[in-house]
Amino acid sequence: MKILSSFWVLALLVCANSIVAEDAPIQIVPGPIGGHIHPSICQVGDNTLVVVYQGKNVLMCSRSTDVGKTWSKPVAIETTAKRPDSIRKAPRFEIYPGTADTLSDGRILVTWNYIADDKGNDGYYERALLFTLSSDKGRSWSPQGLIGPINKHHLGAVRHNVLEMSGQWLLPLRVGQPRLYDPKTAKLTDFPVVGADGKKHEFQQIVRTSKGALLAMGPVLLRSTDDGKTWKSIDGFPAIPDKRDNAEGRYLTVLNDGGILVTWGIGHKNKGLRFNLSTDDGMTWDEKRTRILLPDTDVKARYYSARTIQLDPDHVGAVFMNSSGVYFLPVAIKRFE
């Protein structure tokens, strides 16, 4: 009996150690941290990962050249600290982080807001939407570019991703309908997303699946197979947003095999990372398949969505934050199946 008991104790210890080893977040930025850090992540090439987040009045960048095992000391993306000419100097301002995406030509596109707040004086408040590009895997960055304004009003935030469409950039804006931006002409055109109910919602993320469909995530999840001309509502989506965060605390990841992964958290006191995998191009979802990793770990949720990208055919990696720092967690996709 003693031998049998010892066997089970040993088995439990081995199992526990494997869980700890499998879910061991890698720290990118040490804490304590706070504020609108909002880390974003993208992959360029086979091994290089780039994480962009808010520093002190500038965006910061950390790079990994070994698929997230180690990370470089963060450096400032200097162009993000500049106030654009179209925004007047204000006593209160903020460099507000947005997105980091890899374009089809291998360049990295980063967006952010320069927020100028002089409400106390004359009500002035603007959020200019800006961008910069890197052609060398995040080592150096182009001078900032301005997207907009429209009718003298700036566009505000893009929170999750920019989707490249035939040389244009589809911007799922935090406020207002999505818009297409042509980086060659600086022209902006509307990209209305209308569901079967005839309503125009604000969509925090629009992605193209590996099979060519579009998914738009907002107060509802919509799917289009004709490049956005018509949309169908998807029922059973497990990461239902509440009225306040409007899906900003959720993130869709397109997998190469036709799967769609959603990552999310719940509320201001969120624990862990929630994942749910659709295996049929986002057409159906099963709430019972939700997996929670790091269930005892504080993970900022709601407006601070964790971002997940596919690393290779078998793994994804999520970047998230809490008060103790910014972290990267690699995960085997089979754990969500």
N, C-alpha and C positions, 0 to 999 in steps of 0.2 A: 504493500500500500504506500509506503514511504517513497519507494522508487517511482511508482506511478504518479504520486503527487509532485515529486520533483520534476518529472517529465512535463507535466502540464504547466508548472511554474516557468520552466525554461521555454516552453512553446509560447507562453504569453509574453515573456520578455522579448523573445525574438520578433514576435508579431508587433509588439509595441515599438521596438527599435526600428523596424522597417517602416512603420507609419511615420515616425519622427523623421527618419532619413528622407522619406519620399516627399514630405511636406515641410521642407526646410527653406523658408524664404531667404533670399540673398539680399543684403542691404546695399542699396545704391547711394542713398543720401542719409547720413546720420541725423538723429534728432537732438534736442526737441525741435519740432517744426509746427507751424500752424498757418492759417490763412488760406488763400486760394492757390494752393500748390498745384493741384490738378495735373499729375504726370500723364503724359502721352507716350506711346511707344510705336516704333515701326522697325521693319527689318529691311536691310538693303544688302543684296548679295546673299551668299549662303550662311555666313557666320556673324555679320555685323548687325548689332541692335543699337538703336538710338533712342534714348529717353529724354524728353524735354519737359521742364517743369518751371514753376515760378520761383525766381530768386528775389533779391531785394532790388526792386525797380528794374528788373531785367529778366529775360528768360535764360535758364541754364540748360546745359546739355551734358549728358554722360553717355559714353559709348562702351560697348562690349564687342570684342572681336572673337569671342569664343562661345557665342550663342548664350550669353548671360551668366556664364560661370564666374567671371570677374568683370569689374566695371572701372572705367577711368575716373580720375578726379574730375568732378563737374567743372565746366568752364562756361563763361558767359557768352551768349550770342549777342554780341555788342550792338548790332543794328536794331535789336528789339527795345533798346533803352531810349531810342530817339523819339521825340515828340513830332508827329507829322505836321507839316505846314498848315494843313486844313483844320487843325485843332488848336484852339487858343490856349495859352498858358493859364492854368488854374491852380488854386491853392491845394486842391486835393486831386491826386491822379493815381492811376494804377496800371501796371503792365499785367494784363489779365490773360492767362494762357488759354490756348484753343486746341489745335490739332497737330499731329505729326503723321504724315502719310508718305508712302513711296510711290512716285509716279511711274508710268510705264517705261520711261527712258532711264530709270534708275536714280533720278534726282529726288531729294527729300523736300517736301513742301511742309512748312510750318506756318500756322496762322495764329494770330492773337489779337487782342484789343488794346488800344490805348484809351483809357477811360479818363476823361476830364470832368471834374465835378466842381461847379461854382454855383450850386443851387442857392446857397445862402446869400449870394450877392444879387443875382438877377435870374435865377432859375436855369442857368446854362448847365447842360449835361449831355455829353456825347460819348459814344463808344465806337471809335474808328476801327474798322476791320482791316488788318494788315497782314502781309505775308513776306516770307523770305525763303530762298531756295539754296540747297547745298548740292553741289555736283561731285563732292569728294567724300561721301559717306559721313557727313556731319562734322568734318574738320573745319570747314570755312563756310561762310554764308554770304549771300548776295545782299546788296542794299535793300532796305524794306520797300515794299510796294503797297499801294493803297487800293482796296476794292470798294468802289462806291465813291461818294455817297449817291443816293437817289433822291431827287427833289429836295436837295440840301440836308437830307437826313442820313446819318451813317447807319450801317447795316447791323451792327451789334455782333453778337458772338456766334461762332460755329463751335459746338462743344465736342462732337464725337469724331467726325471724319469728313474729309472732302473726297468726293467720288469723281474720278476722271471719266469723262464721256466725250469721245470723239474730239479730243484736244481741248475741251472745255472742262471747267471745274464745277461740279454740282455742289452747291452750298446749302445744306440743311440748317437753316438759321434757327437760333434759339427763339427768336420772336419774328413772326411773319412767315409767309410762304417761302418755300425753297426757291433759289435762283441759280441760273447758270451764268458763269463768268468766263469770258474769253480772254486769256492772259495776253494774247497778241494784240487785240484791239481794245481791251478794257471794257468791252460792252457787257452789260448785264441784261438778262432776259428772265421773265417769270417762268417757273416750272411748277405750276399748280398740281397738287396731289389731292384728288377728290375721290372719296370712297363711294361705296354703293348708296350711302345715305345722302349723298350730295353735299356733304359738309367738307370745308377746307380746314384741315387741322395744321398745327405746327408740328413738324417732324424733326426730332433731334438726331436721327441717323437714317441714311439711305445707303444701302449696299447693293452690289451686284453679286449674285450667287455664282458658283462655278458653272452652273448650267445656263446662265444668262438672264435669269429673272431678276427683278428689282424687289427689295424688301424695304418698306418705309415704316420706321418705328416711332410712334408718338403716343397719343392717348389710345390709339388702336394700332394694330399691326396689319399692314396692307401688303399685297403682293401683285406685281404686274409682270406679264409675259410679253408686253408689246412696247417696251421702253417708256413706260409711264403714261401711255395714252388712256388706258383703263386700269382700274385697280379692283382687287377682290379682298374682302376682309378675311383674316385668318383667325379662326376661333381656337380657344384653348391655350393661348400664349401664356406661359407660366409667370412671366415677369411683368405682371400687370402694374402699371404706374398709378400712383394716387394723383389727385388733382393738383397737388402743389409742385411735385418735381417733374411732371410732364415727360417722363421717360429719360430725364437727364442722368439718372442713376443706374441706367441699364446700358449694356454694350453688346452689339452683335458682332460675331466673328465668323467670317466665311471660311469654310474648310474646303480643301481641294477635292475631296471625294464626294461632294454634294451635301455635306452636313452643314448645319448652322448652329453655332454655339452662342448662348446668351449668358452673360456674366452680370450679376447684380447684387445689391445689398438692400437692406430695409431700414429706414429710419435714421435718426441721429445717433443712436447707440448701437449701431450694427455690429454683429460679431460674425466673422467668417466671410468666405466667398461662396456665393451660390452659382451653380452652373446647371444648365439644362441643354441637352443636345437634341436637335431635330435631324433625323437621318434622311429626310426626303426633300431637301432643298427648301426647307422652311414651310412646307405646306401643312404639316401636322405636328403637334406638340403633345407631350404627355407629362403632366405635372408630377406624376409618380417617379419620373426619371431625374428629378432635381437632386443634385449632390451638393453637400456643404463641406468645403474644405476649411481648415483652420478654424473650427467652430468656437474656440475660446479666445481667438485673437481679435482685437479691435481693428476694424477695417472701415475707413470713411466711406459712407454710401450717400444716397440721395444725389446731391449735386456733384459729389466726388466719385464718379463712377470708376471702378477698376477697369482697365483696358487689357484685352486679351488678344494676342496674335498667334497665328500658326507658325511654328518654328521649323518643322519638318513633317513628313507624312504621319508620324506617330506622336508628336508632342505639340502642345501650345505653351505659351508663357504669358502670365498676367502681371501687370505692374499695378501696385496699389500703395496706399499711404495710411499712416495713422500718426499720432503725435510723436512717436519715436523714430519716424523716418519714412523714406520711400523704399519699397521692396519689390523684388522680382521673384515670381514663383513659377518654375517650370512644372508642367503636369502632363502625364501620359493621357492621350485621348481615350484610350480603352477604359479609363476609370469612369467615363461618362456614358458608356454604352450599356 
